[in-house]
Amino acid sequence: MQTLPKISIITPSYNQADFLEDTIQSVIGQNYPNLEHILIDGGSNDGSVDIIKKYENHFTYWKSEKDNGQSDAINQGFRKATGDIVAWLNSDDQYLPNTLHYVAEQYIKTGKLEHKILFGNCINLNTETLGIFPSDVAQKHRDFTIELTDFVIQPSSFWTRQVWEQVGELDEDLDYGMDWDWFIRANRENITFEPTDRFMSINRFHSEKKTSLGGMVRIKELSKIYERYHSKEIQNAYLKYHENGKYKKFRNVYRRLRLNKLQPASKAVHSLFFDKKVSYQEFLNIIRM
């Protein structure tokens, strides 16, 4: 019987006591025999440390002290990791049952460890309305490009330690787009991206989630990633669309009037306002971000 590969899970956390215990339990509940769970807390003062201590026998390593943000915490965790397969799970997300066994099987299905990025679906859960909506990463992988839109769901993504070492650490100057930036770099290193239809995580949305609070700061940061890897025209089109709410309002009115029978609302917006700037396919990518 083939030995299961060692999996390292990094959990960065800061003042997430309302969610942290569920996250920890979702890792423990995997019952994966060759697991390394590393938790890097940024010096929480909301009771998180009490929760961590409650489960400290389940951690290979943990600490709670001030850091330089989420990317720094994740990088610290990966420097400690010794697993064959690695991933990070934020402290407000959860793994679905049997995820790690499934991941291991996908990496050794040929009899040896495959160096790739495996990414699957998630259940997106609004913790305040209890509304849920699923993802379809395989479809998005076919329709979009990771270079222009981030369709990889971070809590449902895994890769080998060799891939991590080849691509390098997260850019610690990024607070909102560090995972997308890393995936772009992986793509440029010709790393294989392998989608799966399996649902592997619960991605929880709430009013305190960092991406929910990002606003224009997040948009400005993502625009810098566009500038880093693409033309000024794409960066400017992204900013123009997301800085000005009139384009989204136009799309909503267009649909209410059922004009989408003539042509899709996005096609109309592109034709009227962005046709000379970026291609329609590029436009479909950047409006998703």
Sequence and secondary structure as in RCSB ss.txt:
>XXXX:A:sequence
MQTLPKISIITPSYNQADFLEDTIQSVIGQNYPNLEHILIDGGSNDGSVDIIKKYENHFTYWKSEKDNGQSDAIN
QGFRKATGDIVAWLNSDDQYLPNTLHYVAEQYIKTGKLEHKILFGNCINLNTETLGIFPSDVAQKHRDFTIELTD
FVIQPSSFWTRQVWEQVGELDEDLDYGMDWDWFIRANRENITFEPTDRFMSINRFHSEKKTSLGGMVRIKELSKI
YERYHSKEIQNAYLKYHENGKYKKFRNVYRRLRLNKLQPASKAVHSLFFDKKVSYQEFLNIIRM
>XXXX:A:secstr
      EEEEEEESS HHHHHHHHHHHHTT  SSEEEEEEE    SSHHHHHHHTGGG SEEEE   S HHHHHH
HHHHH   SEEEE  TT EE TTHHHHHHHHHSTTSS   SEEEEEEEEEETTT  EEE  HHHHHHHS TTTS 
 S GGGEEEEHHHHHHH    TT SSSHHHHHHHHHHHTT  EEEEEEEEEEEEE TTSHHHH HHHHHHHHHHH
HHHHS HHHHHHHHHHHH THHHHHHHHHHHTTGGGTS HHHHHIIIIITTTS HHHHHHHTT 
